[in-house]
Amino acid sequence: MADDGDESERSAPGFLPATAYAVLGVLSVHHEELTPSEIKVRAYWDFRNFYWSPAVSHIRRELARLLELGLVEQRAVDLSKDRITHLYQSTPEGDRALAHWVSESPVSETVVVKNSVLLKVYFADSESAPAALAVIDARLTEVDEAIRTTQWGHRRMVELGMSENPALLFPRAVNDHMLRALYFEQGNLRQLRDTIVGFDAEAFSHDETIKRLPIRPRREPIDEKEGPAASE
């Protein structure tokens, strides 16, 4: 995907990076007034598994850009005597801009998944196998936690009565897709781990977790005609 940090693209007339649309989309889809920190939380829950969750500082930069373009509006709220915060919500122009971006021609950039876990395992060997297994185990822990929190998020939506909200049909469909992908990755990682463990034939020869039963080869069948003679 294109780098949101490319200043030449950022300064191009009419250009908005994908992160700006992500921030705008959070405001538009949830129909809420949100602080930058709350936008980060929504982004984390909404699309951390397939895009990324931008830092609050990055969100603030995109909000300033969107505010200048009239795609969001802000409102100051007093937190205490000498503290204020700003709430943001999308404007009708912002909702239309998001809809236009979604309906544009397909994404021109090739979708590239950078999986550092597989890259490390790819270059491993018998000596670094323990380290490769540790990398896989760490990723399995992350995937297990992602599945747990995603399932929790689904249950929370039901609890809040949001699961039947028509505005969330497509976000829910993507979340379901990502949950399936997490389960798929979980199974693939476990199989990859078992494959690597299976490379160590010496260790397996000492594995006594399951009792090794003797192998008794089948006898050759007795020829019925020669049977009586053989018994004499």
C-alpha positions as CSV (number, residue, x, y, z in Angstrom):
1,M,0.0,0.0,0.0
2,A,1.1,3.6,-0.5
3,D,3.1,5.1,2.3
4,D,1.0,7.7,4.2
5,G,4.2,9.4,5.0
6,D,5.0,10.4,1.4
7,E,5.0,14.2,1.6
8,S,4.8,14.7,-2.2
9,E,1.6,12.7,-2.3
10,R,0.3,14.5,0.8
11,S,0.7,17.9,-0.8
12,A,-1.0,16.9,-4.1
13,P,-4.2,18.8,-4.7
14,G,-7.2,17.0,-3.6
15,F,-5.2,14.0,-2.2
16,L,-6.2,12.4,1.0
17,P,-4.2,9.4,2.4
18,A,-6.0,6.3,3.4
19,T,-5.5,7.1,7.1
20,A,-7.4,10.3,6.7
21,Y,-10.3,8.3,5.2
22,A,-9.9,5.8,8.1
23,V,-10.3,8.6,10.6
24,L,-13.2,10.1,8.7
25,G,-14.8,6.7,8.4
26,V,-14.7,6.0,12.1
27,L,-16.6,9.3,12.7
28,S,-19.0,8.7,9.9
29,V,-19.8,5.0,10.7
30,H,-20.2,5.4,14.4
31,H,-22.2,8.7,14.2
32,E,-20.5,9.9,17.3
33,E,-18.6,12.9,18.6
34,L,-15.2,11.6,19.5
35,T,-11.9,12.8,20.8
36,P,-8.7,11.8,19.1
37,S,-8.1,9.2,21.8
38,E,-11.5,7.8,21.3
39,I,-11.0,7.6,17.6
40,K,-7.9,5.6,18.2
41,V,-9.8,3.2,20.4
42,R,-12.5,2.8,17.8
43,A,-9.9,2.3,15.1
44,Y,-8.1,-0.4,17.2
45,W,-11.3,-2.3,17.5
46,D,-12.6,-1.7,14.0
47,F,-9.7,-2.5,11.8
48,R,-6.5,-3.4,13.6
49,N,-6.5,-6.9,12.2
50,F,-6.5,-5.8,8.6
51,Y,-5.1,-2.3,8.4
52,W,-3.4,-0.6,11.3
53,S,-4.3,1.5,14.3
54,P,-2.7,5.0,13.9
55,A,-1.1,6.8,16.8
56,V,-3.1,9.7,18.4
57,S,-0.6,12.2,17.0
58,H,-1.2,10.9,13.5
59,I,-5.0,11.1,14.1
60,R,-4.6,14.7,15.2
61,R,-2.8,15.6,12.0
62,E,-5.4,14.0,9.9
63,L,-8.2,15.7,11.9
64,A,-6.5,19.1,11.2
65,R,-6.5,18.3,7.5
66,L,-10.1,17.2,7.5
67,L,-11.1,20.2,9.5
68,E,-9.5,22.5,7.1
69,L,-11.3,20.9,4.2
70,G,-14.7,21.1,6.0
71,L,-15.0,17.3,6.2
72,V,-15.2,17.3,10.0
73,E,-16.2,19.8,12.6
74,Q,-14.9,20.3,16.2
75,R,-16.4,21.4,19.4
76,A,-14.4,22.4,22.6
77,V,-15.6,20.9,25.9
78,D,-14.4,21.9,29.3
79,L,-13.0,19.1,31.3
80,S,-12.1,21.2,34.3
81,K,-11.2,24.8,35.2
82,D,-8.1,24.9,33.0
83,R,-8.5,21.9,30.8
84,I,-10.5,21.5,27.6
85,T,-10.8,18.8,25.0
86,H,-12.1,18.8,21.5
87,L,-14.8,16.6,20.1
88,Y,-15.0,15.8,16.4
89,Q,-17.8,14.6,14.1
90,S,-18.1,14.2,10.4
91,T,-20.0,16.8,8.4
92,P,-22.4,16.0,5.6
93,E,-19.6,17.0,3.2
94,G,-17.3,14.5,5.0
95,D,-19.9,11.7,4.7
96,R,-20.2,12.4,1.0
97,A,-16.4,12.5,0.6
98,L,-16.2,9.1,2.3
99,A,-18.9,7.6,0.1
100,H,-17.2,9.0,-3.0
101,W,-13.8,7.4,-2.0
102,V,-15.5,4.1,-1.3
103,S,-17.2,4.1,-4.7
104,E,-14.1,5.1,-6.6
105,S,-12.3,2.6,-8.9
106,P,-10.6,-0.3,-7.2
107,V,-7.4,0.2,-5.2
108,S,-4.5,0.6,-7.6
109,E,-1.8,-0.6,-5.3
110,T,-1.1,-4.3,-4.9
111,V,-2.1,-5.6,-1.5
112,V,1.0,-6.8,0.2
113,V,1.0,-8.7,3.5
114,K,4.3,-8.3,5.4
115,N,4.5,-11.3,7.7
116,S,7.8,-11.0,9.7
117,V,7.0,-14.4,11.4
118,L,7.1,-16.3,8.2
119,L,10.1,-14.4,6.9
120,K,12.1,-15.4,10.0
121,V,11.0,-19.0,9.8
122,Y,11.8,-19.1,6.0
123,F,15.5,-18.3,6.7
124,A,15.8,-20.6,9.8
125,D,17.8,-23.8,9.8
126,S,18.3,-26.7,12.2
127,E,20.5,-24.7,14.5
128,S,18.0,-21.8,14.8
129,A,14.9,-24.1,14.9
130,P,14.3,-23.3,18.7
131,A,14.3,-19.6,17.9
132,A,11.9,-20.1,15.0
133,L,9.6,-22.1,17.2
134,A,9.7,-19.3,19.8
135,V,8.7,-16.8,17.1
136,I,5.8,-18.9,16.1
137,D,4.7,-19.4,19.7
138,A,4.7,-15.6,20.3
139,R,2.6,-15.1,17.2
140,L,0.2,-17.8,18.3
141,T,-0.2,-16.0,21.6
142,E,-1.0,-12.8,19.7
143,V,-3.5,-14.6,17.4
144,D,-5.2,-16.3,20.4
145,E,-5.6,-12.9,22.1
146,A,-6.9,-11.3,18.9
147,I,-9.6,-14.0,18.6
148,R,-10.5,-13.5,22.2
149,T,-10.9,-9.7,22.0
150,T,-12.7,-9.9,18.6
151,Q,-15.2,-12.4,20.1
152,W,-15.6,-10.1,23.1
153,G,-16.2,-7.1,20.7
154,H,-19.0,-9.1,19.0
155,R,-20.7,-9.9,22.3
156,R,-20.3,-6.3,23.4
157,M,-22.1,-5.1,20.2
158,V,-25.0,-7.5,20.9
159,E,-25.1,-6.2,24.5
160,L,-25.4,-2.6,23.3
161,G,-28.0,-3.5,20.7
162,M,-25.7,-2.5,17.9
163,S,-25.6,-5.8,16.1
164,E,-28.8,-5.0,14.2
165,N,-27.7,-1.5,13.2
166,P,-28.0,-1.3,9.4
167,A,-25.1,1.2,9.3
168,L,-22.8,-1.5,10.7
169,L,-23.7,-4.3,8.3
170,F,-20.5,-3.9,6.2
171,P,-18.2,-3.4,9.2
172,R,-19.6,-6.5,10.7
173,A,-19.1,-8.5,7.5
174,V,-15.4,-7.4,7.4
175,N,-15.0,-8.3,11.1
176,D,-16.4,-11.7,10.5
177,H,-14.0,-12.1,7.6
178,M,-11.1,-11.2,9.8
179,L,-12.2,-13.5,12.5
180,R,-12.2,-16.4,10.1
181,A,-8.7,-15.3,8.9
182,L,-7.5,-15.4,12.5
183,Y,-8.8,-18.9,13.0
184,F,-7.2,-19.9,9.7
185,E,-3.9,-18.4,10.7
186,Q,-4.1,-20.1,14.1
187,G,-4.5,-23.5,12.5
188,N,-1.7,-22.8,9.9
189,L,0.7,-21.7,12.6
190,R,0.1,-24.8,14.6
191,Q,0.6,-27.0,11.6
192,L,3.8,-25.1,10.7
193,R,5.0,-25.6,14.2
194,D,4.4,-29.3,14.1
195,T,6.2,-29.5,10.8
196,I,9.3,-27.9,12.2
197,V,9.2,-30.0,15.3
198,G,9.0,-33.1,13.0
199,F,12.3,-32.2,11.4
200,D,14.1,-33.4,14.5
201,A,14.1,-37.2,14.0
202,E,16.6,-37.8,16.9
203,A,14.3,-36.1,19.4
204,F,11.3,-38.1,18.2
205,S,13.2,-41.3,18.7
206,H,13.2,-40.5,22.5
207,D,9.6,-39.3,22.5
208,E,7.7,-41.4,25.0
209,T,4.5,-39.4,25.2
210,I,2.7,-42.2,23.4
211,K,3.6,-45.8,23.9
212,R,5.2,-47.4,20.9
213,L,3.5,-50.7,20.1
214,P,5.4,-53.4,18.4
215,I,5.0,-54.0,14.7
216,R,4.2,-57.6,13.8
217,P,4.5,-58.2,10.0
218,R,1.8,-60.3,8.4
219,R,2.7,-64.0,7.9
220,E,2.7,-65.4,4.4
221,P,-0.6,-67.3,3.8
222,I,-0.4,-71.1,4.0
223,D,-1.0,-72.9,0.7
224,E,-4.0,-75.2,1.4
225,K,-2.6,-78.0,-0.8
226,E,0.8,-78.0,0.9
227,G,-0.7,-77.6,4.4
228,P,-1.2,-81.3,5.3
229,A,2.1,-82.4,3.9
230,A,3.9,-79.7,5.9
231,S,2.2,-80.9,9.1
232,E,3.5,-84.5,8.5
